[in-house]
Amino acid sequence: MEPNQENKTTTSNITSEPTQEKEEPKTGFGRFFSKVGYSIWIAVMIVGGIIAFLVSLLVL
């Protein structure tokens, strides 16, 4: 025997409006860094990885 259970879910408290997490930088440098910063970061990580690899070969 199964008990009689009703699943009632209310969606009245759920809002479908997305919240804006990131604000646009107000300074010129901030706007430049937000557009180009990740590309620079990736390039620095690649160059650093290559240098670390070469140094590890020299240590051996």
C-alpha positions as CSV (number, residue, x, y, z in Angstrom):
1,M,0.0,0.0,0.0
2,E,1.3,3.4,-0.9
3,P,0.4,6.5,1.2
4,N,-1.4,9.3,-0.5
5,Q,1.1,12.1,-0.9
6,E,0.8,15.2,-2.9
7,N,3.8,17.0,-4.3
8,K,3.0,20.7,-4.2
9,T,5.7,23.1,-5.4
10,T,5.2,26.8,-5.4
11,T,7.0,28.9,-8.0
12,S,5.7,32.2,-6.8
13,N,9.0,33.1,-5.0
14,I,11.2,32.3,-7.9
15,T,12.2,35.2,-10.1
16,S,13.3,34.7,-13.7
17,E,15.3,37.9,-13.9
18,P,19.0,37.3,-14.3
19,T,21.2,39.2,-11.8
20,Q,24.1,41.2,-13.3
21,E,27.2,40.0,-11.6
22,K,29.8,42.0,-13.5
23,E,29.8,45.8,-13.7
24,E,31.5,47.7,-16.5
25,P,34.8,49.3,-15.4
26,K,34.6,53.1,-15.3
27,T,38.2,53.9,-16.1
28,G,40.0,53.6,-19.4
29,F,42.6,51.2,-18.0
30,G,39.8,49.0,-16.5
31,R,38.0,48.7,-19.8
32,F,41.2,47.9,-21.6
33,F,42.3,45.3,-19.0
34,S,38.8,43.6,-19.0
35,K,39.0,43.2,-22.8
36,V,42.6,42.3,-23.2
37,G,43.6,41.0,-19.7
38,Y,42.8,37.4,-20.2
39,S,44.7,37.2,-23.5
40,I,47.7,38.7,-21.8
41,W,47.3,36.3,-18.9
42,I,47.2,33.2,-21.2
43,A,50.2,34.4,-23.1
44,V,52.2,35.0,-19.9
45,M,51.3,31.5,-18.7
46,I,52.4,29.9,-21.9
47,V,55.7,31.7,-22.0
48,G,56.3,30.9,-18.3
49,G,55.5,27.3,-18.9
50,I,58.0,27.1,-21.8
51,I,60.7,28.9,-19.7
52,A,60.0,26.5,-16.8
53,F,60.3,23.5,-19.1
54,L,63.7,24.7,-20.5
55,V,65.0,25.4,-17.0
56,S,64.0,22.0,-15.9
57,L,65.9,20.5,-18.8
58,L,69.0,22.4,-17.9
59,V,68.8,21.3,-14.3
60,L,68.8,17.6,-15.3
